Amino acid sequence: MNKSIHSQELDEARLSKIDIDELKQGSKIVIKKSPLHGYGVFATEDIWKNEIIEEAPYVMTTIRRGVLCEECANNIVDVARFCLTYPCTCETCKELGRLMLLVAGHFMQYNCCEHENERTIKYHYNSKSNIITAIAANDIKRGEELLAWYGEGYYSHFVTNLNNYQVGENYYTTKFGSKN
């Protein structure tokens, strides 16, 4: 694929819309076994840079990543693996941790790449409509796994060490999940 020929303009107007009549449901993707971990999202057709892959509603919870009592942290670890966090940079979120989101669509299935420059998708959050959009960060070939970037430490904790991971283990005491 030639990136300079196939890349398209990002649909900024759609991303900022408050009322979208119909959400894009990902006609070019499928969920299947991933060589990285569990299941992942794969392209069934070529996807061009800046193409909207899918859109889905989200609900912001009152649970903050990194601020839980030990009992809750021990019981919520599996949920935390599948929840996205709202990318807020306010002082409260910096101090207490970002709020977790419950997201529809395939968003819980996008695996994380090891390094930020390897991601093939990026997310756009519309806080006015509570819609999250997955957008191709570059051209994606048919059969390729779509990978998100969830931040420093996520890959090494949840992907690399997953075989050693025990349900109920308190990951908030690790470097990745610490409040500090």
C-alpha positions as CSV (number, residue, x, y, z in Angstrom):
1,M,0.0,0.0,0.0
2,N,1.2,3.4,-0.8
3,K,0.4,5.6,2.2
4,S,0.7,8.9,0.3
5,I,-1.9,7.8,-2.3
6,H,-4.5,6.1,0.0
7,S,-4.4,8.3,3.1
8,Q,-7.5,10.4,3.5
9,E,-8.4,13.6,5.3
10,L,-9.6,13.2,8.8
11,D,-13.3,13.9,9.1
12,E,-13.0,16.6,11.8
13,A,-16.6,17.7,11.4
14,R,-18.0,14.2,12.2
15,L,-15.6,13.9,15.2
16,S,-17.0,17.1,16.8
17,K,-20.7,16.4,16.1
18,I,-22.9,16.3,19.1
19,D,-25.8,14.4,17.5
20,I,-24.8,11.5,15.2
21,D,-27.7,9.6,13.7
22,E,-25.9,6.4,12.9
23,L,-22.6,5.2,14.3
24,K,-20.0,3.4,12.1
25,Q,-19.9,-0.2,13.2
26,G,-16.6,-1.4,11.8
27,S,-17.4,-3.1,8.5
28,K,-13.7,-3.7,7.8
29,I,-12.7,-5.5,11.0
30,V,-13.2,-8.9,12.7
31,I,-12.3,-10.3,16.1
32,K,-10.1,-13.4,16.1
33,K,-7.3,-15.1,18.0
34,S,-4.3,-12.9,18.4
35,P,-0.6,-13.9,18.5
36,L,-0.1,-11.1,21.1
37,H,-2.7,-12.1,23.6
38,G,-6.2,-13.6,23.6
39,Y,-8.4,-12.1,21.0
40,G,-7.7,-9.0,18.9
41,V,-9.2,-6.9,16.1
42,F,-8.0,-7.5,12.6
43,A,-8.5,-5.8,9.3
44,T,-10.7,-7.7,6.8
45,E,-9.9,-5.1,4.1
46,D,-7.2,-2.5,3.6
47,I,-7.9,0.5,5.9
48,W,-6.4,3.9,5.0
49,K,-4.8,6.4,7.3
50,N,-7.4,8.7,9.0
51,E,-10.3,6.4,8.1
52,I,-12.9,6.0,10.8
53,I,-12.8,2.3,11.8
54,E,-15.7,2.4,14.3
55,E,-17.6,4.6,16.6
56,A,-19.3,3.6,19.9
57,P,-21.0,5.2,22.9
58,Y,-19.2,5.3,26.2
59,V,-20.2,5.8,29.8
60,M,-17.8,7.4,32.3
61,T,-17.7,5.6,35.6
62,T,-16.8,7.0,39.0
63,I,-13.9,4.5,39.3
64,R,-10.5,6.0,39.0
65,R,-7.5,4.0,37.8
66,G,-5.0,3.9,40.6
67,V,-7.3,5.0,43.5
68,L,-8.9,1.9,45.0
69,C,-8.9,0.3,48.4
70,E,-7.0,-3.0,48.5
71,E,-10.1,-5.1,48.6
72,C,-11.5,-3.3,45.5
73,A,-8.2,-3.4,43.7
74,N,-7.9,-7.2,44.2
75,N,-11.4,-7.7,42.7
76,I,-11.5,-5.2,39.9
77,V,-8.2,-6.1,38.2
78,D,-9.8,-8.0,35.3
79,V,-12.3,-5.2,34.7
80,A,-9.5,-2.6,34.7
81,R,-7.7,-4.6,31.9
82,F,-10.7,-4.0,29.6
83,C,-11.7,-0.4,30.6
84,L,-10.3,2.5,28.7
85,T,-9.6,5.7,30.7
86,Y,-10.8,9.2,29.8
87,P,-7.7,11.2,28.7
88,C,-8.2,14.1,31.1
89,T,-5.2,16.1,32.2
90,C,-6.9,18.1,35.0
91,E,-5.1,18.3,38.4
92,T,-7.6,15.9,40.0
93,C,-7.1,13.3,37.4
94,K,-3.3,13.7,37.6
95,E,-3.4,13.3,41.4
96,L,-6.1,10.6,41.8
97,G,-6.0,8.8,38.5
98,R,-8.1,9.0,35.3
99,L,-11.8,7.9,35.3
100,M,-12.5,4.5,33.7
101,L,-15.0,4.2,30.8
102,L,-17.4,1.4,29.9
103,V,-17.3,1.3,26.1
104,A,-19.5,-0.5,23.6
105,G,-18.3,-1.8,20.2
106,H,-15.0,-3.7,19.8
107,F,-13.0,-1.3,21.9
108,M,-12.3,-3.8,24.7
109,Q,-10.6,-6.1,22.1
110,Y,-8.0,-3.8,20.6
111,N,-4.6,-5.1,21.9
112,C,-1.8,-2.8,22.9
113,C,1.4,-2.4,21.0
114,E,4.7,-2.4,22.9
115,H,5.9,1.0,21.7
116,E,3.8,4.1,20.8
117,N,5.2,4.4,17.3
118,E,3.9,0.9,16.5
119,R,0.2,1.8,17.0
120,T,-2.1,1.4,14.0
121,I,-5.1,3.1,15.6
122,K,-5.8,6.2,17.7
123,Y,-8.9,7.1,19.7
124,H,-10.9,10.3,19.6
125,Y,-13.2,11.1,22.6
126,N,-16.1,13.4,22.0
127,S,-17.1,14.5,25.5
128,K,-20.3,16.3,24.3
129,S,-21.8,13.2,22.7
130,N,-20.0,10.5,24.7
131,I,-18.8,8.9,21.5
132,I,-15.4,7.3,21.1
133,T,-14.0,6.9,17.6
134,A,-11.2,4.5,16.5
135,I,-9.2,6.1,13.6
136,A,-6.5,4.5,11.5
137,A,-3.2,6.1,12.6
138,N,-1.6,4.9,9.4
139,D,-2.5,2.6,6.5
140,I,-3.4,-0.9,7.7
141,K,-3.2,-3.9,5.4
142,R,-5.8,-6.7,5.2
143,G,-5.1,-9.3,7.8
144,E,-3.1,-7.0,10.0
145,E,-4.0,-6.7,13.7
146,L,-5.1,-3.2,14.8
147,L,-3.1,-2.0,17.8
148,A,-3.8,0.8,20.2
149,W,-1.4,2.6,22.6
150,Y,-2.6,2.6,26.2
151,G,0.5,4.3,27.7
152,E,3.8,3.5,29.1
153,G,3.9,0.3,31.2
154,Y,0.6,-1.2,30.0
155,Y,2.1,-3.6,27.5
156,S,4.8,-4.9,29.8
157,H,2.3,-5.4,32.7
158,F,-0.7,-6.8,30.9
159,V,0.7,-8.4,27.8
160,T,4.3,-9.5,28.5
161,N,3.5,-10.7,32.1
162,L,0.0,-12.0,31.5
163,N,1.1,-15.7,31.8
164,N,2.3,-14.9,35.3
165,Y,-0.7,-12.8,36.1
166,Q,-3.2,-14.3,38.7
167,V,-6.8,-13.2,39.0
168,G,-7.1,-11.2,42.1
169,E,-3.5,-10.0,42.0
170,N,-3.3,-6.4,43.1
171,Y,-1.7,-4.7,40.1
172,Y,-2.2,-1.3,41.7
173,T,0.9,-2.0,43.8
174,T,3.0,-2.4,40.7
175,K,4.8,0.5,39.0
176,F,2.1,0.7,36.3
177,G,-0.8,1.1,38.7
178,S,0.7,3.0,41.5
179,K,-0.9,6.3,42.6
180,N,2.5,7.9,42.6
